[in-house]
Amino acid sequence: MPEFDKNIDVNYQYKLNGIYNEWSSLSETPYVNLNNLPFGDYTFEVRSVGAFKYGVHNSTQLEFKVLPSFTQT
């Protein structure tokens, strides 16, 4: 079982399939703002880099839908 050390530098990368298809630049910020997305289905992926001192990439994804506004229906 890996040991966690709060002094480890963790960086993050994300992509939003259909909008940002390539991984973002590395960032220490553990969040991202996604504004003004057109309606549709999306898969957001995020991964950590360097979490266990070995460059292991832990990733996860979240599928979500942006509904059209009432003026678009």
VMD Tcl script that draws the C-alpha trace (Angstrom):
set ca {
  {0.00 0.00 0.00}
  {1.47 3.40 -0.95}
  {2.31 5.84 1.79}
  {0.94 9.35 1.41}
  {3.13 12.33 2.14}
  {1.51 15.76 2.19}
  {4.83 17.31 1.10}
  {4.73 15.59 -2.29}
  {4.27 17.94 -5.23}
  {1.14 16.91 -7.10}
  {0.27 18.43 -10.45}
  {-2.89 17.97 -12.46}
  {-3.87 17.80 -16.10}
  {-7.32 17.72 -17.62}
  {-9.12 17.43 -20.92}
  {-12.73 17.79 -21.94}
  {-13.41 15.52 -24.88}
  {-15.00 17.43 -27.74}
  {-13.63 20.80 -26.56}
  {-10.09 20.26 -25.20}
  {-8.98 16.97 -26.75}
  {-5.35 17.26 -25.64}
  {-4.15 17.15 -22.02}
  {-3.75 20.61 -20.50}
  {-0.43 21.91 -19.22}
  {0.56 20.72 -15.76}
  {-0.92 22.81 -12.95}
  {-0.83 22.74 -9.16}
  {-4.43 24.02 -9.11}
  {-6.80 21.14 -8.25}
  {-9.80 22.64 -10.08}
  {-10.77 24.13 -13.44}
  {-13.57 26.48 -14.49}
  {-15.41 25.50 -17.66}
  {-17.62 28.42 -18.68}
  {-20.01 28.89 -21.60}
  {-19.99 25.31 -22.81}
  {-22.36 24.64 -25.69}
  {-25.10 22.16 -24.88}
  {-24.20 18.53 -25.41}
  {-22.64 15.47 -23.82}
  {-19.13 15.68 -22.38}
  {-16.50 13.52 -20.74}
  {-14.16 15.39 -18.40}
  {-10.90 13.62 -17.58}
  {-8.38 14.60 -14.93}
  {-5.14 12.98 -13.86}
  {-2.53 13.54 -11.18}
  {1.14 13.54 -12.01}
  {3.87 12.76 -9.51}
  {1.53 11.69 -6.72}
  {3.75 8.83 -5.49}
  {7.20 10.21 -6.38}
  {7.35 7.89 -9.38}
  {5.41 9.88 -11.96}
  {2.40 7.59 -11.70}
  {-0.65 9.01 -13.43}
  {-3.89 8.40 -11.58}
  {-6.83 9.38 -13.72}
  {-10.58 9.51 -13.49}
  {-13.38 10.72 -15.70}
  {-16.81 12.23 -15.30}
  {-19.53 12.18 -17.92}
  {-22.06 15.01 -17.87}
  {-24.61 16.76 -20.06}
  {-25.18 20.48 -20.58}
  {-28.83 21.09 -21.44}
  {-29.89 23.81 -23.87}
  {-31.23 27.01 -22.36}
  {-34.95 27.67 -22.67}
  {-34.26 30.06 -25.59}
  {-32.59 27.23 -27.53}
  {-35.50 24.80 -27.31}
}
mol new
graphics top color blue
foreach p $ca { graphics top sphere $p radius 0.5 }
foreach p [lrange $ca 0 end-1] q [lrange $ca 1 end] { graphics top cylinder $p $q radius 0.2 }
display resetview
